[in-house]
Amino acid sequence: MGKFKFVSTGIEGLTIIEPPVFSDSRGYFMETFQREEFANAGLPTDFAQDNQSMSRKGVLRGLHFQKNNPQGKVVRVIAGAVYDVGVDLRAGSQTYGKYYGVVLSAENKLQFYVPEGFAHGFLVLSDTAEFTYKCTRLYDPADEGGVLWNDPDIAVAWQTGDLKILLSDKDANLPRLRDIAHE
């Protein structure tokens, strides 16, 4: 079947993935991963872990990363909608500290590849959202790091509208980008 579309975001490696979707009056079928097509697009094909989460409207998770064993992630929403963000934290990158955001939803079926060396986060726009992650490395809680979601040096234009932002205590107390650069 195949025929994924891989769309550049202007930040090297950070890629929107438009999967092939086949719909008719009965519903739809879609491929979410195809090794050869991902490899041809320069994306990873060896994944170590799949995760799924559910969050309520206004929940903001992030901006998270793994310090020494970074994870690349293919993320997508299977119910609801989120505003998803990747922030380039690769030392020496021309786009260091820059972000790209995209709405991922069950309706649009888009996927987002967030490479190793990026911070990642999302804001739930719908009443609830179910979110899946396909990760290139295992998660290690002792290796986690993060950047404050509203760091003015990154200036993510979160699509908050009139949403009340709900953060974990951990996420509310993450450092700014300028403070992690020296860790």
N, C-alpha and C positions, 0 to 999 in steps of 0.2 A: 504494500500500500504506500506508505510514506508520503513524502513531499512536505516535510516541515519547512517553515520559513524562519530564518534566523535574522533578527533585526538588530543592527548596531545601535547603541545608545550614545555613541560619541565618547564613551569611556572604555578604553581597551579591555576586552574580555566580558564586560557587563552586557548581557544579551537578552533581548526579549525573544521568546520562542512561541511561534504560532503553530500549534499542532494541527495535523489534518483531522477534520471533523466531518463525519458522514451522517447527515440527518435526513429523516423522512417523517411521515406521519406517525410512525411508531415510537420515535425518539431519536437517539444518536449513538454513534460509536466513534471513539477517538483513540488514536495512539498517543501515549504520553512520553514514550522514549523509544528510540530506535538506534541501536549502537552505531551502525554505519553512518547514518545521517548526522548524529552528534559528532562522531570522529571527523567526518568531512568538514564540519563547521568549526573544528578546532576546540570542541567542548569535551570534557571528560566522559569516559564511558565506563569507568570502574568506580562503583559506589559502594560504600561500606555500611551505610545505615539509612533507613527511611524513618521519618517521624511524622506524626500528625497531631495537630492541636485544635482546640475549639476555644474561641474567645467571644466575649460579649461586645456590643457596640461601644465604641469609645476606648477600648483597651488598646494601649500602645505598647508593643513589645520591642525592645531594642534601645539603642543600637548595639548589637552584640557581635563579638568576634572571638576566635580562639587565638591566644597569643603565640604559642610556639608550634602548634600543630593545626594550622588554619584549615577550615573546611570550605570547600566549594559547595554550593547548594543550587539545585534546581527546585524552585518553589512554585506552588500553584494553589488555587483556592477551589475546593470542591463543593462548597456551599457558602453563599453570601458573597461579600466583597470587602477588599482591603486596599489601602494605599500602601504599596510596598517600596522600600528604599534600599539601595546599595550605596555605600560610601567607600571611596577608594582610600585605603590606608597603606598602600604599598610604598615603602621607602624608595625615594628617588623617582617615583612616577610623576609624569607631567600633569596628571590630574589628581594628585594627592589632595585629600580633603574635599574633593568634589563629589556630588551625589547625583543619582538619577532615580526618579520615582515613577511608578506606573500603577494604574489600577488593575488589580487581578480580581477576577470574579468567576463564579460558576457560570455566569452567562457568557462572558467573552472568552473563557477557556484559555487565556494566555498563561504562559509560564515565564519565569524569569530566572536566568542563570546569574548567580552572584558568585564570582570567582574567589578562590583563596586569596587572602590579603584584604578583604573588604569587610566592613561592618555591615550588619543587616538589621532591618527592623520593619515593622508594619503597624498600621493603624486600622482597626476594624470600623468599616463604614456602615455595614448592615446590622440588623438586630443581633445576629450571631454570624460567625464565619468559621468554617473548617478549613484548615490550612495544612498542606503537606510539604515535606522537605525531603529531598533525595540528596544525601550528603556524601562527599568524597572521603571523609575520614570520620572515625568515631568521635563522639562528643566526650570531652574530658572536663568535668566540673572544676578541677583544680587549675585548668588552663584558660578559663573564661576571662574575657575582658569586655569593656564596653565604653561607649562614648555617650554623653548626655544627649537625649533626643532633641532638645531645643538649643543646642550649642550655637551661639550666634556666628561663630567662625565657619560653620558648615551651612547654616541658614536653610535647613530643609523647609520647603513650603508644604508642610503637612496639610492635607485637605480636611482641616478640623471643622470648618463651618461652625455650627452651633454645638458641636459635640463636647461633652465633658470628658476630658482625657483621664483615663484610669491607668495608673502606673503601679508596678510593684515597688516596694520600698527600695529594692536593689537598683531598679532602673531610674528611680527618682534621684538617686545619689551617685550616679555615674560621673566620672570626671569629664572635663572638657577635652577636646582634641589637643589643645596646646599643652595640657598637663600629662597626657599619656605619651606624647612624643619623647619624653625623657625616661620612660619606664625601662 
